[in-house]
């Protein structure tokens, strides 16, 4: 299992209904693991737009919609439909003997740098500190 990290028990994950999620810590970030028709998808739990928990979002096919401002992210690539330079980390999921393992997927291409010709100007995307504006509940979805 090259590169996979054990993140916890998959017992409660396997009982989820399609479109529901659980949050697991991995690689220093919270990761939302969603049940799909064909298995599971896993992405960063924090929306890069305003910091909402994506585990509260709506999953339709390979599109995850943030519950705060309806930004959509492709769960295969992590790329946002609102800003192509705004990406989530995407994880490969493996379950073995009721244990969950995640592996950070390498992005096919690096998104354009902020402020480059294909991104909005800096004043269109103000710098902000998410901890100043909200506190994400630490226990959402944890076992």
N, C-alpha and C positions, 0 to 999 in steps of 0.2 A: 504494500500500500504506500508506494512512494509519494511523499509529500502530504499525505492525509494526516490530519490532526484529530485525535479523539476529543470530542467536546461534551460527551455525556450520554445518558441513556436515551434510546430512541423509543422506549415503551409508550410514552404519552404522545409522541409524534406520530406513531403508526395508527393511533386512534382518532386523528383529526379528520374532519370532513374536508372535501375538496375546496380549496380556496382559503382554508384556515391556516394559521401559522403558529409557530413557537419561536422563541428567541433564545439563542445560545451564544455564549462568549467564545470568540475565536480570533486569533491574531491581534488581540488588543482592541477589538471592536465587537459590538453586538451584531449578530447575524440573524436575519429572519429566514426561517425555513418554512416554505409553503408546501402543502400537499396539492398535487396536480392530478389530472386524469391519469397520467402515465408514471407518476412517482413523486419526486420532490424537486424544488428549485430553492436555491439559497442566495440571498443578496444582503448587502449591508443594510442594517435596520434603520440607519439614520439618513433621511432625505438631505442631499447636499444643498437644496434650495433654502429651507428655513429650519431644518433640524427635526422635523416630525418623525415619529416612529413609523416606519413603513410596514411593520407587522399589522398595523391597523388599516392598511390599504386594501384595495380591491384588485384581485388577480383575475384577468380574463385572457386566456391563452398564454402568450408569452409577454403580455403587457401588465405591469404593476402600476396602479394609479395611487398616488399619495392622497391620503384622506384630508390633508389640509388645503392644498391649492390645486389639486388634480393634475399635477405634473405626472407624466407617464414615463416609465422606464422599461426598456427591453430586458427581460430576464436572461436572455442568451448573451447579450453584449454588455449590459449595464448602462447603455447610452440613453439619455433623456430625449424625448421628442421636443421638448421646449428649448433646450440648449445642447447642441451636439458635443460640446466640450464638458458638459456636466455629467459625470458618470458615477455609477455605483460599482463596488467590488462585487464580483459574481463568484460563487463557490460551487465546486463539484461536490455532490452528496453521495455518501456510501453508508449503507447500514449493514452491519455484520453482527450476528448474535445479539440482537437488541441493543447494540451500541452504535452511536452516530459519529461519523467521521466526515470532516470537511477539508477541502483543499482549495486554496485561492486559485482561481482560473487566471491565466495570463491573458491580458487584453490583446486582441489582434493588432490594434494600432493604438498609439498614444493619441489621446484627444488633443486638439489644438490648444496652445497655451492661451491663458486669459489675456486679453488685450491684443491678440494677433488679428490679422485682417478678417478672419472668419468668426471672430467672437465680438460681442458688444464692447463698447468702451467701458472703462473702469467705473464711471459714474452710473452706468446701467446695472452694475452688480456691486453695490457698496460692501465694504468690509464690515463684518459684524462679529460679535462674540455670542454664540448660541447660548452659553451658560448665563449670560446677562438677561436673556429674554424668556427662557423657559427652563424647567427642570423635568427631564424625562423620568418617568417612574423606573426605578432600578429593578423592580421585581416583575415587570410585565412578561408573562410567558415563561418564566423560569420554573423549573421543577422544585 
